[in-house]
Amino acid sequence: MSFRNNDDQKAYWKENLALLFKLLVVWFAVSFGAGILFADALNNIQFFGFKLGFWFAQQGSILVFVALIFVYMAKMSAMDKRYGVEEE
């Protein structure tokens, strides 16, 4: 499928890049912020027997990344339908 006009194509990519930026900010905040910057403060909290800062550095950022993939997939699917470029 192709875009109906050039304005739709520009709006689609602008919205796509804005979504990517937001998701990357979330991933950065979780992986770098919670796993490194705030690890000492988070280590005062236990999560399944592990310090929370350690958990974010080892597991949390990976799980958040996988969740963000599914969020991106759902948002892009809705955006594709809105702009009329969804796959059949």
Solvent accessible surface area in square Angstrom, and as a share of the most:
residue,aa,sasa,rsa
1,M,157,0.70
2,S,89,0.58
3,F,50,0.21
4,R,164,0.60
5,N,81,0.41
6,N,93,0.48
7,D,105,0.54
8,D,28,0.14
9,Q,78,0.35
10,K,131,0.56
11,A,41,0.32
12,Y,17,0.06
13,W,121,0.43
14,K,154,0.65
15,E,62,0.28
16,N,6,0.03
17,L,110,0.55
18,A,45,0.35
19,L,21,0.10
20,L,66,0.33
21,F,139,0.58
22,K,129,0.55
23,L,22,0.11
24,L,102,0.51
25,V,71,0.41
26,V,67,0.38
27,W,88,0.31
28,F,123,0.51
29,A,55,0.43
30,V,26,0.15
31,S,37,0.24
32,F,76,0.32
33,G,7,0.07
34,A,15,0.11
35,G,7,0.07
36,I,110,0.56
37,L,107,0.53
38,F,124,0.52
39,A,17,0.13
40,D,120,0.62
41,A,65,0.50
42,L,37,0.18
43,N,42,0.22
44,N,130,0.67
45,I,91,0.46
46,Q,112,0.50
47,F,72,0.30
48,F,169,0.71
49,G,66,0.63
50,F,111,0.46
51,K,106,0.45
52,L,26,0.13
53,G,1,0.01
54,F,104,0.43
55,W,51,0.18
56,F,43,0.18
57,A,45,0.35
58,Q,87,0.39
59,Q,92,0.41
60,G,1,0.01
61,S,13,0.09
62,I,103,0.52
63,L,101,0.50
64,V,36,0.21
65,F,81,0.34
66,V,66,0.38
67,A,53,0.41
68,L,23,0.11
69,I,86,0.44
70,F,120,0.50
71,V,62,0.35
72,Y,65,0.25
73,M,114,0.51
74,A,60,0.47
75,K,108,0.46
76,M,23,0.10
77,S,53,0.34
78,A,52,0.40
79,M,5,0.02
80,D,29,0.15
81,K,135,0.57
82,R,135,0.49
83,Y,28,0.11
84,G,26,0.25
85,V,25,0.14
86,E,65,0.29
87,E,163,0.73
88,E,192,0.86
